[in-house]
């Protein structure tokens, strides 16, 4: 019976505006990558760079705040650790990576 009836094949539907569906997917993927870069990757890289500069610039006598919220003055430094004086008699040892910010000189006296 199929000898007498020719098969009918459906043509590919044209995308709105004449854009190929695979091209639309590619544009969507590239757009998603650009948004990911602008809103997530670049700001995180900037923060990491600033933190690395902060840690490399630490010196004895700097006043800093840790990630846990403790404020102290740097007494000693080595490659991985920093010793903070939080008052006249107490010194605490922290990993350098937990120093979150350097404070202006004289901040501890004001508190």
N, C-alpha and C positions, 0 to 999 in steps of 0.2 A: 504494500500500500504506500510505503514511503517513496516509491519510485515516481508516483504521480503528483505528490504534494511536496513542494520545496519547503525546506525548513525556514522559519522566520526567526531571525536573530534581532534582538533588541539593540539599538544603538546606544552608545554611552551618553548619558544625560549631560548636557553642558552645564557647567557651574555658572552661578550668577556672575555676570560681568565678564564672562569668557575666561575665567581663571581656572587652570587645571587643578583638580583636587590634590594631587601630589605636591604641586607648587604651593598651595595654600597650607598644607601640613608643614612643609619646609619653612615657610615664612612664620608660621605659628611657633615652631620649635626655636628658630633663631630669635624671635621676639621674647620668648620665655627665657632664653639664655641671657639676653641683654638685661632684662628686668632682674634676674637673679644676680648678675654681676653688679648692677648699679645699687641695688638695695641690700644685698647681703655680703657679697665677697669684698667689695672695695671698702666699705666702712669697717669691717672686721680687720682687714689687713692694715688699715690706717691706725686703728686702736692698738694692734699688736706692735706696730712699729714705734708708736709713741711710748708704750710701756717698756719696750726694750731700751729705748733711749733714756727713759727715766732710771731704769735699773743700772745702766752703764754709767750714768752721771752721778750716782750716789757717792757721797763722801762723808767722812767723819764730821759730826756736828750738824748735819742736815736734820730737819724736823720732818717726820713722815707720819702717814696714817696707814695702818694695815688693812687688809681685806676684812678683818674681824672688827674693825672700828677702834683699835687701840692707837693712841697718839704717843709718840716717843721721839727721843733724839738718838741719832745713830752714834754708838760708842765705838763699835768695831765692825769691820767688814772682812769677809773673805770671798772666795769664788761663789759659794752657794748660800751662805748664811749671813745674816745681819743681826747684831746685838743692839737692842734698843733700851735706853734708859727711860722708864716710864715715870719714875720719881727719884728722889735722892738715894734711895737704898735698893731699888728693884731694877734689875736688868733682865730682859727677856730675849731669848734667841728665836729668830724666825727665819724661814726660808726667804731668800730675796724675792722670789716670785710673788709672795704675799704682800709686798709693799704696793699699795694701790695709788698713792699720790704723795708728792712732796708738798709740804706746807711752807708758807712764807716764814722767814726768820722772825722769831719773837712770838709765834702763835702759842707756844706752851706757857709762856709767862702770862698771857692774857686770860687763860682758862682758869 
